[in-house]
Amino acid sequence: MIHLDEWSAILIVILVGFLPTEMWRSLAVIAGRRVQEGSELLLWVRSVAAALLAAIVARLIFVPTGPLVDIPLWLRLVCILCGIGAFLAIRRSVFAGVVVGELVLIGGAWWLLH
Amino acid sequence: MPPPSPTPHPSPEQPYAYHPRSTFLWFVAGLRESLSVPGFVLFAGYIGYGGLLQGMNFPFFAGLLSTFLVWALPAQIILVGGLASGVGLLPIALAVGLSSMRLLPMVVSLAPYMRSTHNALWKDLINAHFVAMTMWAEGQRLLPKLPPSGRFTFTMGLGIGLLLISISATAIGYQMAGELPPAMSVGLQFLTAISFTLLMIRGAEGVTDWCALAFGFLTTPFVAGLSGGADLMISGLGGGTLAYLIGRAMRRKRA
Protein backbone atom coordinates (compact mmCIF):
# COMPACT_ATOMS: atom_id res chain seq x y z
CA MET A 1 0.00 0.00 0.00
CA ILE A 2 1.17 3.51 -0.81
CA HIS A 3 0.47 6.39 1.54
CA LEU A 4 1.15 9.58 -0.38
CA ASP A 5 -0.87 12.72 -0.99
CA GLU A 6 -1.42 13.92 -4.57
CA TRP A 7 1.34 16.58 -4.57
CA SER A 8 4.16 14.46 -3.16
CA ALA A 9 3.18 11.70 -5.57
CA ILE A 10 3.41 14.18 -8.46
CA LEU A 11 6.85 15.27 -7.27
CA ILE A 12 7.98 11.64 -7.05
CA VAL A 13 6.64 10.93 -10.55
CA ILE A 14 8.71 13.84 -11.91
CA LEU A 15 11.94 13.20 -10.00
CA VAL A 16 12.01 9.39 -9.76
CA GLY A 17 9.99 8.46 -12.88
CA PHE A 18 10.26 11.21 -15.50
CA LEU A 19 13.89 12.35 -15.10
CA PRO A 20 15.60 8.90 -15.10
CA THR A 21 13.52 7.98 -18.18
CA GLU A 22 13.62 11.16 -20.24
CA MET A 23 17.36 11.42 -19.65
CA TRP A 24 17.94 8.47 -22.00
CA ARG A 25 15.67 9.86 -24.70
CA SER A 26 17.39 13.24 -24.65
CA LEU A 27 20.82 11.64 -24.49
CA ALA A 28 19.90 9.51 -27.48
CA VAL A 29 18.91 12.57 -29.51
CA ILE A 30 22.13 14.39 -28.65
CA ALA A 31 24.51 11.44 -28.91
CA GLY A 32 22.49 9.66 -31.60
CA ARG A 33 23.86 11.88 -34.31
CA ARG A 34 27.23 10.23 -33.70
CA VAL A 35 26.44 6.58 -32.81
CA GLN A 36 26.79 4.33 -35.81
CA GLU A 37 23.80 2.23 -36.81
CA GLY A 38 24.74 -1.43 -36.33
CA SER A 39 27.85 -0.61 -34.27
CA GLU A 40 28.98 -3.05 -31.56
CA LEU A 41 28.10 -0.52 -28.83
CA LEU A 42 24.54 -0.24 -30.09
CA LEU A 43 24.18 -4.03 -30.36
CA TRP A 44 25.27 -4.40 -26.74
CA VAL A 45 22.92 -1.65 -25.47
CA ARG A 46 20.07 -3.24 -27.41
CA SER A 47 20.79 -6.65 -25.91
CA VAL A 48 20.90 -5.26 -22.37
CA ALA A 49 17.66 -3.42 -23.05
CA ALA A 50 15.94 -6.62 -24.20
CA ALA A 51 17.18 -8.61 -21.18
CA LEU A 52 16.05 -5.87 -18.79
CA LEU A 53 12.59 -5.78 -20.27
CA ALA A 54 12.32 -9.56 -20.07
CA ALA A 55 13.41 -9.45 -16.42
CA ILE A 56 10.81 -6.81 -15.60
CA VAL A 57 8.03 -8.83 -17.22
CA ALA A 58 9.28 -12.00 -15.48
CA ARG A 59 9.04 -10.17 -12.15
CA LEU A 60 5.37 -9.45 -12.84
CA ILE A 61 4.84 -13.18 -13.37
CA PHE A 62 7.07 -14.73 -10.68
CA VAL A 63 6.88 -12.15 -7.88
CA PRO A 64 3.66 -10.18 -8.41
CA THR A 65 2.03 -7.73 -6.03
CA GLY A 66 -1.60 -6.83 -5.35
CA PRO A 67 -4.49 -9.23 -6.04
CA LEU A 68 -2.27 -11.48 -8.19
CA VAL A 69 -0.61 -12.81 -5.02
CA ASP A 70 -3.73 -14.97 -4.47
CA ILE A 71 -3.21 -16.73 -7.81
CA PRO A 72 -0.84 -19.73 -7.63
CA LEU A 73 2.34 -19.61 -9.72
CA TRP A 74 1.31 -22.61 -11.83
CA LEU A 75 -1.83 -20.81 -13.03
CA ARG A 76 0.15 -17.68 -13.91
CA LEU A 77 2.58 -19.80 -15.93
CA VAL A 78 -0.19 -21.81 -17.63
CA CYS A 79 -1.86 -18.54 -18.62
CA ILE A 80 1.35 -17.23 -20.21
CA LEU A 81 1.97 -20.54 -22.02
CA CYS A 82 -1.59 -20.64 -23.38
CA GLY A 83 -1.19 -17.03 -24.53
CA ILE A 84 2.06 -17.88 -26.33
CA GLY A 85 0.43 -21.00 -27.84
CA ALA A 86 -2.53 -18.99 -29.17
CA PHE A 87 -0.18 -16.29 -30.46
CA LEU A 88 1.82 -18.86 -32.43
CA ALA A 89 -1.24 -20.79 -33.62
CA ILE A 90 -3.28 -17.78 -34.77
CA ARG A 91 -1.05 -15.92 -37.29
CA ARG A 92 1.27 -14.51 -34.58
CA SER A 93 -1.56 -12.28 -33.40
CA VAL A 94 -0.78 -10.51 -30.12
CA PHE A 95 -4.47 -9.79 -29.70
CA ALA A 96 -5.45 -13.49 -29.95
CA GLY A 97 -2.70 -14.45 -27.49
CA VAL A 98 -3.78 -11.84 -24.97
CA VAL A 99 -7.45 -12.85 -25.21
CA VAL A 100 -6.76 -16.59 -24.80
CA GLY A 101 -4.27 -16.09 -21.96
CA GLU A 102 -6.67 -13.77 -20.16
CA LEU A 103 -9.60 -16.20 -20.56
CA VAL A 104 -7.49 -18.98 -19.02
CA LEU A 105 -6.44 -16.76 -16.13
CA ILE A 106 -9.87 -15.28 -15.40
CA GLY A 107 -11.50 -18.71 -15.71
CA GLY A 108 -8.90 -20.25 -13.39
CA ALA A 109 -9.13 -17.38 -10.93
CA TRP A 110 -12.92 -17.58 -10.86
CA TRP A 111 -12.74 -21.31 -10.23
CA LEU A 112 -10.14 -20.93 -7.45
CA LEU A 113 -11.65 -17.92 -5.72
CA HIS A 114 -15.18 -19.29 -5.55
CA MET B 1 14.05 10.71 -51.42
CA PRO B 2 16.26 8.28 -49.51
CA PRO B 3 16.16 8.13 -45.69
CA PRO B 4 19.01 10.10 -44.10
CA SER B 5 20.77 7.07 -42.64
CA PRO B 6 21.09 3.61 -44.15
CA THR B 7 19.28 0.90 -42.18
CA PRO B 8 18.94 -2.75 -43.13
CA HIS B 9 15.36 -3.73 -42.33
CA PRO B 10 12.49 -1.27 -42.95
CA SER B 11 12.00 -1.35 -46.67
CA PRO B 12 10.75 1.91 -48.14
CA GLU B 13 9.79 0.32 -51.44
CA GLN B 14 6.07 0.48 -50.66
CA PRO B 15 5.21 4.13 -50.08
CA TYR B 16 2.58 5.24 -47.61
CA ALA B 17 -0.79 4.99 -49.34
CA TYR B 18 -2.20 8.31 -48.18
CA HIS B 19 -0.63 11.60 -49.20
CA PRO B 20 -2.15 14.63 -47.49
CA ARG B 21 -1.36 18.09 -48.81
CA SER B 22 -1.12 20.05 -45.58
CA THR B 23 0.87 19.64 -42.40
CA PHE B 24 -2.31 19.42 -40.38
CA LEU B 25 -3.54 16.48 -42.42
CA TRP B 26 -0.27 14.63 -41.78
CA PHE B 27 -1.02 15.11 -38.10
CA VAL B 28 -4.50 13.65 -38.58
CA ALA B 29 -3.03 10.73 -40.52
CA GLY B 30 -0.72 10.01 -37.58
CA LEU B 31 -3.60 10.24 -35.12
CA ARG B 32 -5.59 7.81 -37.23
CA GLU B 33 -2.75 5.27 -37.29
CA SER B 34 -2.76 5.22 -33.49
CA LEU B 35 -6.18 3.51 -33.61
CA SER B 36 -4.68 0.14 -34.49
CA VAL B 37 -4.08 -3.26 -32.90
CA PRO B 38 -0.88 -2.07 -31.14
CA GLY B 39 -2.91 0.91 -29.92
CA PHE B 40 -5.49 -1.48 -28.54
CA VAL B 41 -2.83 -3.59 -26.81
CA LEU B 42 -1.50 -0.39 -25.30
CA PHE B 43 -5.01 0.48 -24.15
CA ALA B 44 -5.34 -2.93 -22.51
CA GLY B 45 -1.91 -2.63 -20.89
CA TYR B 46 -2.69 0.78 -19.40
CA ILE B 47 -6.09 -0.41 -18.19
CA GLY B 48 -4.03 -2.94 -16.24
CA TYR B 49 -1.66 -0.22 -15.04
CA GLY B 50 -4.64 1.88 -13.88
CA GLY B 51 -5.86 -1.13 -11.94
CA LEU B 52 -2.42 -1.57 -10.43
CA LEU B 53 -2.38 2.09 -9.31
CA GLN B 54 -5.78 1.74 -7.69
CA GLY B 55 -4.81 -1.54 -6.03
CA MET B 56 -1.76 0.11 -4.49
CA ASN B 57 -3.61 3.26 -3.49
CA PHE B 58 -1.50 5.57 -5.68
CA PRO B 59 -3.06 9.07 -6.11
CA PHE B 60 -5.18 9.38 -9.27
CA PHE B 61 -3.77 12.49 -11.01
CA ALA B 62 -0.17 11.61 -10.23
CA GLY B 63 -0.91 8.25 -11.85
CA LEU B 64 -2.23 9.91 -15.03
CA LEU B 65 0.76 12.24 -15.03
CA SER B 66 3.10 9.24 -14.80
CA THR B 67 1.65 7.91 -18.06
CA PHE B 68 2.07 11.29 -19.77
CA LEU B 69 5.57 12.07 -18.47
CA VAL B 70 7.27 8.70 -18.04
CA TRP B 71 5.49 7.03 -20.99
CA ALA B 72 7.22 3.69 -20.54
CA LEU B 73 5.11 1.04 -18.87
CA PRO B 74 7.95 -1.03 -17.34
CA ALA B 75 9.45 2.09 -15.75
CA GLN B 76 6.04 3.09 -14.41
CA ILE B 77 5.46 -0.36 -12.96
CA ILE B 78 8.88 -0.33 -11.29
CA LEU B 79 8.13 3.11 -9.85
CA VAL B 80 4.74 2.19 -8.41
CA GLY B 81 5.75 -1.35 -7.43
CA GLY B 82 8.86 -0.03 -5.72
CA LEU B 83 6.91 2.59 -3.78
CA ALA B 84 4.40 -0.05 -2.70
CA SER B 85 7.07 -2.43 -1.43
CA GLY B 86 8.77 0.37 0.53
CA VAL B 87 12.06 0.51 -1.39
CA GLY B 88 13.91 3.82 -1.03
CA LEU B 89 13.52 6.53 -3.68
CA LEU B 90 17.14 6.37 -4.82
CA PRO B 91 17.11 2.61 -5.60
CA ILE B 92 13.79 3.11 -7.40
CA ALA B 93 15.24 5.94 -9.51
CA LEU B 94 18.21 3.70 -10.30
CA ALA B 95 15.98 0.78 -11.34
CA VAL B 96 13.75 3.10 -13.40
CA GLY B 97 16.85 4.52 -15.10
CA LEU B 98 18.19 1.04 -15.82
CA SER B 99 14.92 -0.17 -17.31
CA SER B 100 14.59 2.97 -19.43
CA MET B 101 18.08 2.54 -20.81
CA ARG B 102 16.51 0.46 -23.59
CA LEU B 103 14.91 3.70 -24.86
CA LEU B 104 18.33 4.97 -25.90
CA PRO B 105 18.88 2.50 -28.74
CA MET B 106 15.20 2.83 -29.70
CA VAL B 107 15.45 6.60 -30.05
CA VAL B 108 18.81 6.42 -31.80
CA SER B 109 17.48 4.03 -34.41
CA LEU B 110 14.15 5.81 -34.96
CA ALA B 111 15.33 9.44 -34.84
CA PRO B 112 16.39 9.66 -38.51
CA TYR B 113 12.85 8.69 -39.56
CA MET B 114 11.03 11.06 -37.21
CA ARG B 115 12.83 14.08 -38.61
CA SER B 116 11.58 16.22 -41.45
CA THR B 117 14.04 18.28 -43.42
CA HIS B 118 14.69 20.49 -40.37
CA ASN B 119 17.48 20.00 -37.92
CA ALA B 120 16.01 21.73 -34.86
CA LEU B 121 17.06 20.10 -31.61
CA TRP B 122 13.87 20.94 -29.72
CA LYS B 123 11.74 19.20 -32.34
CA ASP B 124 13.90 16.10 -32.05
CA LEU B 125 13.55 16.19 -28.26
CA ILE B 126 9.75 16.45 -28.46
CA ASN B 127 9.40 13.53 -30.84
CA ALA B 128 11.89 11.48 -28.82
CA HIS B 129 9.51 11.72 -25.86
CA PHE B 130 6.92 9.68 -27.77
CA VAL B 131 9.31 6.78 -28.24
CA ALA B 132 8.52 3.69 -26.20
CA MET B 133 7.94 0.10 -27.23
CA THR B 134 4.74 0.62 -29.25
CA MET B 135 5.89 3.84 -30.90
CA TRP B 136 9.16 2.21 -31.83
CA ALA B 137 7.50 -0.83 -33.40
CA GLU B 138 4.89 1.24 -35.25
CA GLY B 139 7.46 3.85 -36.23
CA GLN B 140 9.77 1.23 -37.72
CA ARG B 141 6.83 -0.05 -39.75
CA LEU B 142 5.28 3.24 -40.91
CA LEU B 143 7.80 6.09 -40.89
CA PRO B 144 10.31 4.86 -43.51
CA LYS B 145 7.48 4.85 -46.09
CA LEU B 146 6.70 8.54 -45.51
CA PRO B 147 8.19 11.43 -47.44
CA PRO B 148 10.53 13.34 -45.07
CA SER B 149 8.37 16.46 -45.22
CA GLY B 150 5.50 14.69 -43.45
CA ARG B 151 7.48 12.78 -40.84
CA PHE B 152 7.65 15.28 -37.99
CA THR B 153 3.92 16.06 -37.87
CA PHE B 154 2.93 12.46 -38.55
CA THR B 155 5.07 11.37 -35.58
CA MET B 156 3.41 14.05 -33.44
CA GLY B 157 -0.03 12.76 -34.45
CA LEU B 158 0.84 9.13 -33.84
CA GLY B 159 2.57 9.89 -30.54
CA ILE B 160 -0.21 12.12 -29.21
CA GLY B 161 -2.81 9.57 -30.31
CA LEU B 162 -1.05 6.74 -28.48
CA LEU B 163 -0.59 8.97 -25.41
CA LEU B 164 -4.28 9.94 -25.33
CA ILE B 165 -5.31 6.28 -25.64
CA SER B 166 -3.00 5.37 -22.76
CA ILE B 167 -3.97 8.23 -20.46
CA SER B 168 -7.68 7.44 -20.95
CA ALA B 169 -6.98 3.76 -20.30
CA THR B 170 -5.08 4.60 -17.10
CA ALA B 171 -8.08 6.61 -15.88
CA ILE B 172 -10.60 3.94 -16.88
CA GLY B 173 -8.57 1.12 -15.31
CA TYR B 174 -8.17 3.12 -12.10
CA GLN B 175 -11.89 3.85 -11.82
CA MET B 176 -12.92 0.33 -12.80
CA ALA B 177 -10.57 -1.60 -10.53
CA GLY B 178 -12.48 -1.03 -7.31
CA GLU B 179 -15.76 -2.17 -8.83
CA LEU B 180 -14.72 -5.42 -10.48
CA PRO B 181 -15.21 -8.94 -9.12
CA PRO B 182 -11.89 -10.42 -7.88
CA ALA B 183 -11.38 -12.76 -10.86
CA MET B 184 -11.70 -9.83 -13.28
CA SER B 185 -9.33 -7.56 -11.38
CA VAL B 186 -6.76 -10.38 -11.39
CA GLY B 187 -7.15 -10.52 -15.16
CA LEU B 188 -6.65 -6.76 -15.38
CA GLN B 189 -3.49 -6.90 -13.30
CA PHE B 190 -2.03 -9.59 -15.50
CA LEU B 191 -2.70 -7.87 -18.84
CA THR B 192 0.64 -6.08 -18.78
CA ALA B 193 2.60 -9.26 -18.19
CA ILE B 194 0.94 -11.21 -20.97
CA SER B 195 0.84 -8.48 -23.61
CA PHE B 196 4.48 -7.56 -23.02
CA THR B 197 5.53 -11.22 -23.17
CA LEU B 198 3.90 -11.54 -26.59
CA LEU B 199 5.21 -8.20 -27.88
CA MET B 200 8.73 -9.24 -26.89
CA ILE B 201 8.38 -12.56 -28.68
CA ARG B 202 6.98 -10.84 -31.77
CA GLY B 203 9.76 -8.25 -31.80
CA ALA B 204 12.65 -10.66 -31.25
CA GLU B 205 14.91 -11.56 -34.16
CA GLY B 206 18.29 -13.26 -34.16
CA VAL B 207 20.31 -15.20 -31.60
CA THR B 208 21.22 -12.19 -29.46
CA ASP B 209 17.59 -11.13 -28.99
CA TRP B 210 16.37 -14.60 -28.07
CA CYS B 211 19.27 -15.20 -25.66
CA ALA B 212 18.69 -11.79 -24.04
CA LEU B 213 14.99 -12.54 -23.54
CA ALA B 214 15.69 -16.04 -22.21
CA PHE B 215 18.46 -14.94 -19.80
CA GLY B 216 16.50 -11.94 -18.54
CA PHE B 217 13.39 -14.02 -18.02
CA LEU B 218 14.87 -17.23 -16.60
CA THR B 219 17.30 -15.64 -14.12
CA THR B 220 14.57 -13.56 -12.51
CA PRO B 221 13.08 -16.23 -10.16
CA PHE B 222 16.58 -16.84 -8.72
CA VAL B 223 17.54 -13.22 -8.10
CA ALA B 224 14.12 -11.73 -7.28
CA GLY B 225 14.85 -11.76 -3.55
CA LEU B 226 17.83 -9.42 -3.89
CA SER B 227 17.15 -5.83 -2.93
CA GLY B 228 17.86 -2.37 -4.31
CA GLY B 229 17.75 -3.16 -8.01
CA ALA B 230 20.53 -5.80 -7.77
CA ASP B 231 18.18 -8.32 -9.37
CA LEU B 232 17.71 -6.11 -12.43
CA MET B 233 21.46 -5.52 -12.63
CA ILE B 234 22.14 -9.27 -12.74
CA SER B 235 19.27 -10.22 -15.08
CA GLY B 236 19.47 -7.18 -17.32
CA LEU B 237 23.07 -6.08 -17.43
CA GLY B 238 24.51 -9.58 -16.86
CA GLY B 239 22.03 -11.47 -19.04
CA GLY B 240 22.13 -8.86 -21.78
CA THR B 241 25.93 -8.76 -21.88
CA LEU B 242 26.11 -12.55 -22.01
CA ALA B 243 23.56 -12.62 -24.84
CA TYR B 244 25.57 -9.99 -26.72
CA LEU B 245 28.78 -12.04 -26.33
CA ILE B 246 27.05 -15.20 -27.56
CA GLY B 247 25.62 -13.34 -30.54
CA ARG B 248 29.03 -11.89 -31.36
CA ALA B 249 30.70 -15.30 -31.12
CA MET B 250 28.11 -16.72 -33.53
CA ARG B 251 28.63 -13.86 -35.99
CA ARG B 252 32.40 -14.32 -35.89
CA LYS B 253 32.04 -18.05 -36.46
CA ARG B 254 29.91 -17.44 -39.53
CA ALA B 255 32.18 -14.75 -40.92
Boltz contact constraints between the chains, C-beta under 6 A:
constraints:
  - contact:
      token1: [A, 1]
      token2: [B, 57]
      max_distance: 6.0
  - contact:
      token1: [A, 2]
      token2: [B, 56]
      max_distance: 6.0
  - contact:
      token1: [A, 2]
      token2: [B, 57]
      max_distance: 6.0
  - contact:
      token1: [A, 2]
      token2: [B, 58]
      max_distance: 6.0
  - contact:
      token1: [A, 2]
      token2: [B, 83]
      max_distance: 6.0
  - contact:
      token1: [A, 2]
      token2: [B, 84]
      max_distance: 6.0
  - contact:
      token1: [A, 6]
      token2: [B, 59]
      max_distance: 6.0
  - contact:
      token1: [A, 6]
      token2: [B, 61]
      max_distance: 6.0
  - contact:
      token1: [A, 6]
      token2: [B, 62]
      max_distance: 6.0
  - contact:
      token1: [A, 9]
      token2: [B, 59]
      max_distance: 6.0
  - contact:
      token1: [A, 9]
      token2: [B, 62]
      max_distance: 6.0
  - contact:
      token1: [A, 10]
      token2: [B, 62]
      max_distance: 6.0
  - contact:
      token1: [A, 10]
      token2: [B, 65]
      max_distance: 6.0
  - contact:
      token1: [A, 13]
      token2: [B, 62]
      max_distance: 6.0
  - contact:
      token1: [A, 13]
      token2: [B, 65]
      max_distance: 6.0
  - contact:
      token1: [A, 13]
      token2: [B, 66]
      max_distance: 6.0
  - contact:
      token1: [A, 16]
      token2: [B, 89]
      max_distance: 6.0
  - contact:
      token1: [A, 16]
      token2: [B, 92]
      max_distance: 6.0
  - contact:
      token1: [A, 16]
      token2: [B, 93]
      max_distance: 6.0
  - contact:
      token1: [A, 17]
      token2: [B, 66]
      max_distance: 6.0
  - contact:
      token1: [A, 17]
      token2: [B, 70]
      max_distance: 6.0
  - contact:
      token1: [A, 17]
      token2: [B, 79]
      max_distance: 6.0
  - contact:
      token1: [A, 17]
      token2: [B, 96]
      max_distance: 6.0
  - contact:
      token1: [A, 18]
      token2: [B, 69]
      max_distance: 6.0
  - contact:
      token1: [A, 18]
      token2: [B, 70]
      max_distance: 6.0
  - contact:
      token1: [A, 20]
      token2: [B, 93]
      max_distance: 6.0
  - contact:
      token1: [A, 20]
      token2: [B, 96]
      max_distance: 6.0
  - contact:
      token1: [A, 20]
      token2: [B, 97]
      max_distance: 6.0
  - contact:
      token1: [A, 21]
      token2: [B, 70]
      max_distance: 6.0
  - contact:
      token1: [A, 21]
      token2: [B, 72]
      max_distance: 6.0
  - contact:
      token1: [A, 21]
      token2: [B, 75]
      max_distance: 6.0
  - contact:
      token1: [A, 21]
      token2: [B, 100]
      max_distance: 6.0
  - contact:
      token1: [A, 24]
      token2: [B, 100]
      max_distance: 6.0
  - contact:
      token1: [A, 24]
      token2: [B, 101]
      max_distance: 6.0
  - contact:
      token1: [A, 24]
      token2: [B, 103]
      max_distance: 6.0
  - contact:
      token1: [A, 24]
      token2: [B, 104]
      max_distance: 6.0
  - contact:
      token1: [A, 25]
      token2: [B, 103]
      max_distance: 6.0
  - contact:
      token1: [A, 25]
      token2: [B, 107]
      max_distance: 6.0
  - contact:
      token1: [A, 25]
      token2: [B, 128]
      max_distance: 6.0
  - contact:
      token1: [A, 26]
      token2: [B, 125]
      max_distance: 6.0
  - contact:
      token1: [A, 28]
      token2: [B, 104]
      max_distance: 6.0
  - contact:
      token1: [A, 28]
      token2: [B, 107]
      max_distance: 6.0
  - contact:
      token1: [A, 28]
      token2: [B, 108]
      max_distance: 6.0
  - contact:
      token1: [A, 29]
      token2: [B, 124]
      max_distance: 6.0
  - contact:
      token1: [A, 29]
      token2: [B, 125]
      max_distance: 6.0
  - contact:
      token1: [A, 29]
      token2: [B, 128]
      max_distance: 6.0
  - contact:
      token1: [A, 32]
      token2: [B, 108]
      max_distance: 6.0
  - contact:
      token1: [A, 32]
      token2: [B, 111]
      max_distance: 6.0
  - contact:
      token1: [A, 35]
      token2: [B, 108]
      max_distance: 6.0
  - contact:
      token1: [A, 37]
      token2: [B, 5]
      max_distance: 6.0
  - contact:
      token1: [A, 37]
      token2: [B, 7]
      max_distance: 6.0
  - contact:
      token1: [A, 42]
      token2: [B, 105]
      max_distance: 6.0
  - contact:
      token1: [A, 44]
      token2: [B, 244]
      max_distance: 6.0
  - contact:
      token1: [A, 45]
      token2: [B, 105]
      max_distance: 6.0
  - contact:
      token1: [A, 46]
      token2: [B, 105]
      max_distance: 6.0
  - contact:
      token1: [A, 47]
      token2: [B, 208]
      max_distance: 6.0
  - contact:
      token1: [A, 47]
      token2: [B, 212]
      max_distance: 6.0
  - contact:
      token1: [A, 47]
      token2: [B, 240]
      max_distance: 6.0
  - contact:
      token1: [A, 47]
      token2: [B, 243]
      max_distance: 6.0
  - contact:
      token1: [A, 47]
      token2: [B, 244]
      max_distance: 6.0
  - contact:
      token1: [A, 48]
      token2: [B, 236]
      max_distance: 6.0
  - contact:
      token1: [A, 48]
      token2: [B, 237]
      max_distance: 6.0
  - contact:
      token1: [A, 48]
      token2: [B, 240]
      max_distance: 6.0
  - contact:
      token1: [A, 49]
      token2: [B, 102]
      max_distance: 6.0
  - contact:
      token1: [A, 49]
      token2: [B, 105]
      max_distance: 6.0
  - contact:
      token1: [A, 50]
      token2: [B, 209]
      max_distance: 6.0
  - contact:
      token1: [A, 50]
      token2: [B, 212]
      max_distance: 6.0
  - contact:
      token1: [A, 50]
      token2: [B, 213]
      max_distance: 6.0
  - contact:
      token1: [A, 51]
      token2: [B, 212]
      max_distance: 6.0
  - contact:
      token1: [A, 51]
      token2: [B, 215]
      max_distance: 6.0
  - contact:
      token1: [A, 51]
      token2: [B, 216]
      max_distance: 6.0
  - contact:
      token1: [A, 51]
      token2: [B, 236]
      max_distance: 6.0
  - contact:
      token1: [A, 51]
      token2: [B, 239]
      max_distance: 6.0
  - contact:
      token1: [A, 51]
      token2: [B, 240]
      max_distance: 6.0
  - contact:
      token1: [A, 52]
      token2: [B, 99]
      max_distance: 6.0
  - contact:
      token1: [A, 52]
      token2: [B, 102]
      max_distance: 6.0
  - contact:
      token1: [A, 52]
      token2: [B, 236]
      max_distance: 6.0
  - contact:
      token1: [A, 53]
      token2: [B, 102]
      max_distance: 6.0
  - contact:
      token1: [A, 54]
      token2: [B, 213]
      max_distance: 6.0
  - contact:
      token1: [A, 54]
      token2: [B, 216]
      max_distance: 6.0
  - contact:
      token1: [A, 54]
      token2: [B, 217]
      max_distance: 6.0
  - contact:
      token1: [A, 55]
      token2: [B, 216]
      max_distance: 6.0
  - contact:
      token1: [A, 55]
      token2: [B, 220]
      max_distance: 6.0
  - contact:
      token1: [A, 55]
      token2: [B, 232]
      max_distance: 6.0
  - contact:
      token1: [A, 55]
      token2: [B, 235]
      max_distance: 6.0
  - contact:
      token1: [A, 55]
      token2: [B, 236]
      max_distance: 6.0
  - contact:
      token1: [A, 56]
      token2: [B, 74]
      max_distance: 6.0
  - contact:
      token1: [A, 56]
      token2: [B, 99]
      max_distance: 6.0
  - contact:
      token1: [A, 57]
      token2: [B, 193]
      max_distance: 6.0
  - contact:
      token1: [A, 57]
      token2: [B, 196]
      max_distance: 6.0
  - contact:
      token1: [A, 57]
      token2: [B, 197]
      max_distance: 6.0
  - contact:
      token1: [A, 58]
      token2: [B, 217]
      max_distance: 6.0
  - contact:
      token1: [A, 58]
      token2: [B, 220]
      max_distance: 6.0
  - contact:
      token1: [A, 59]
      token2: [B, 220]
      max_distance: 6.0
  - contact:
      token1: [A, 60]
      token2: [B, 193]
      max_distance: 6.0
  - contact:
      token1: [A, 61]
      token2: [B, 193]
      max_distance: 6.0
  - contact:
      token1: [A, 62]
      token2: [B, 220]
      max_distance: 6.0
  - contact:
      token1: [A, 62]
      token2: [B, 221]
      max_distance: 6.0
  - contact:
      token1: [A, 62]
      token2: [B, 224]
      max_distance: 6.0
  - contact:
      token1: [A, 63]
      token2: [B, 224]
      max_distance: 6.0
  - contact:
      token1: [A, 65]
      token2: [B, 81]
      max_distance: 6.0
  - contact:
      token1: [A, 65]
      token2: [B, 84]
      max_distance: 6.0
  - contact:
      token1: [A, 66]
      token2: [B, 55]
      max_distance: 6.0
  - contact:
      token1: [A, 66]
      token2: [B, 189]
      max_distance: 6.0
  - contact:
      token1: [A, 67]
      token2: [B, 185]
      max_distance: 6.0
  - contact:
      token1: [A, 67]
      token2: [B, 186]
      max_distance: 6.0
  - contact:
      token1: [A, 67]
      token2: [B, 189]
      max_distance: 6.0
  - contact:
      token1: [A, 68]
      token2: [B, 186]
      max_distance: 6.0
  - contact:
      token1: [A, 68]
      token2: [B, 189]
      max_distance: 6.0
  - contact:
      token1: [A, 71]
      token2: [B, 186]
      max_distance: 6.0
  - contact:
      token1: [A, 80]
      token2: [B, 197]
      max_distance: 6.0
  - contact:
      token1: [A, 83]
      token2: [B, 194]
      max_distance: 6.0
  - contact:
      token1: [A, 87]
      token2: [B, 198]
      max_distance: 6.0
  - contact:
      token1: [A, 94]
      token2: [B, 41]
      max_distance: 6.0
  - contact:
      token1: [A, 94]
      token2: [B, 198]
      max_distance: 6.0
  - contact:
      token1: [A, 95]
      token2: [B, 37]
      max_distance: 6.0
  - contact:
      token1: [A, 97]
      token2: [B, 198]
      max_distance: 6.0
  - contact:
      token1: [A, 98]
      token2: [B, 194]
      max_distance: 6.0
  - contact:
      token1: [A, 98]
      token2: [B, 195]
      max_distance: 6.0
  - contact:
      token1: [A, 101]
      token2: [B, 194]
      max_distance: 6.0
  - contact:
      token1: [A, 102]
      token2: [B, 187]
      max_distance: 6.0
  - contact:
      token1: [A, 105]
      token2: [B, 187]
      max_distance: 6.0
  - contact:
      token1: [A, 105]
      token2: [B, 190]
      max_distance: 6.0
  - contact:
      token1: [A, 106]
      token2: [B, 183]
      max_distance: 6.0
  - contact:
      token1: [A, 106]
      token2: [B, 187]
      max_distance: 6.0
  - contact:
      token1: [A, 109]
      token2: [B, 183]
      max_distance: 6.0
  - contact:
      token1: [A, 109]
      token2: [B, 186]
      max_distance: 6.0
  - contact:
      token1: [A, 110]
      token2: [B, 183]
      max_distance: 6.0
  - contact:
      token1: [A, 113]
      token2: [B, 182]
      max_distance: 6.0
  - contact:
      token1: [A, 113]
      token2: [B, 183]
      max_distance: 6.0
